[in-house]
C-alpha cells in the first residue's frame, strides 16, 4: 500500500508556489532543448521501456514510474507505459468501484473500471456511450485489452493493479502518442461494486502528458549561506545543482525557504544559470533563533546529446541562526548635537530656576519688612 503524505491544515495555508525565471545556456558540448510541451497539464505518465511492476494488488512507493494523487476524488493513480502496454494502479479509501477514463468526457472514452467484490477482483475494459452510459468493449465490437489484473480490499481501502495491452489494435482504445497531452478523468462509487451505478465522485477535464523515454539522471544540490544573520537584514543564499558526473546543470527551477512545524515555507525561487548556480537574497522579519533553510529543485526534462534526459528532483538543508535586529550606530555629529541640545536645555533650566529663585527671595523679603520704617524715618518724642 502507498504511504501517503497527509497535509495538515497549517501546511495547506502556508505552502506557496512560485513561478520560474530565465533559463541559462547549456553546458559546453551539450545540445539542450526543453521537451515538455508549452501547455500546462495535471499529471504525467512516464515511458518505462522495461517495467518492473509486479501485478499483485499492492502498490509500493517506488514501484511505478509516477504516482498521481487526484485530490477531489481521493484516488491515487500509479502508472507508466511503453510501446506494448500501459500499467496502472488505482487506490482509494472506498469499498466500491474505481474508474479512470481516457477521453474528453464519458462518451467515446476508453474507461477502465476496477474493484473488489466478495474478495474477488474485477477489471472491465469499457467504452463510454451517449447519455452517460457505457458498455464492455467486447459488446461494441472491440477487444478486452486487460491482460493482467489483481486487487485487494482491506480496512475500507481498495487497491487494484492492471496491465492494459495495446495489442491487438482496438479502435475503441486509442494508443497514447509519446510527447503529447491528452484528456482523462477519474471517478468512483464509494460503496457499490455494481458497474451500472453512477459515480459518487467524479473529476474530469484533466490533462495527461505522455512523457517520452528518458534516462534518469540523479542530481545533487549544494547550499550555502551565512551561519548567522539578523532580522530585517538581506543576506544571500547560493544553491548549486550538479549531476552524477559532477557537471553543473543549468535551467533547473529551485524553490528556497525554511522548515516550520507545519512543513516547508517557501519564500522565493529561481532558475540555475550556466554554472548550475542560483543566488537569491531574502530577509527574515518575524523569525528568530535557529532555523533550517531548505532548497528543493524541480525535475527537468531536456535533450542532452540527442538523448532524452530527466534530471531528477533533489533537495538540500542548511542550519543557520537568525539574531535580533541590529540597531544602526548614529554618526558622531548626531550624538554631539544631541548632547549639546541636552546641555542647552540644562543651562536654560538653570537660568530660569535661578531667576525664579531670586524673584521669590525678593518677594519674601518684601513681606518680611513690610512694616519696617522707611529709611530716614523714626519715632519723635514731644515734651511739655
Secondary structure as GFF3:
##gff-version 3
##sequence-region A 1 384
A	DSSP	alpha_helix	9	14	.	.	.	ID=ss1
A	DSSP	beta_strand	43	47	.	.	.	ID=ss2
A	DSSP	beta_strand	66	70	.	.	.	ID=ss3
A	DSSP	beta_strand	75	81	.	.	.	ID=ss4
A	DSSP	beta_strand	85	92	.	.	.	ID=ss5
A	DSSP	beta_strand	98	102	.	.	.	ID=ss6
A	DSSP	beta_strand	110	117	.	.	.	ID=ss7
A	DSSP	beta_strand	120	129	.	.	.	ID=ss8
A	DSSP	beta_strand	133	136	.	.	.	ID=ss9
A	DSSP	three_ten_helix	137	140	.	.	.	ID=ss10
A	DSSP	beta_strand	146	154	.	.	.	ID=ss11
A	DSSP	beta_strand	157	165	.	.	.	ID=ss12
A	DSSP	beta_strand	180	188	.	.	.	ID=ss13
A	DSSP	beta_strand	201	213	.	.	.	ID=ss14
A	DSSP	beta_strand	215	217	.	.	.	ID=ss15
A	DSSP	beta_strand	219	224	.	.	.	ID=ss16
A	DSSP	beta_strand	228	230	.	.	.	ID=ss17
A	DSSP	beta_strand	235	243	.	.	.	ID=ss18
A	DSSP	beta_strand	253	260	.	.	.	ID=ss19
A	DSSP	beta_strand	263	271	.	.	.	ID=ss20
A	DSSP	beta_strand	277	282	.	.	.	ID=ss21
A	DSSP	beta_strand	289	297	.	.	.	ID=ss22
A	DSSP	beta_strand	300	304	.	.	.	ID=ss23
A	DSSP	beta_strand	307	311	.	.	.	ID=ss24
A	DSSP	beta_strand	315	323	.	.	.	ID=ss25
A	DSSP	alpha_helix	332	368	.	.	.	ID=ss26
###
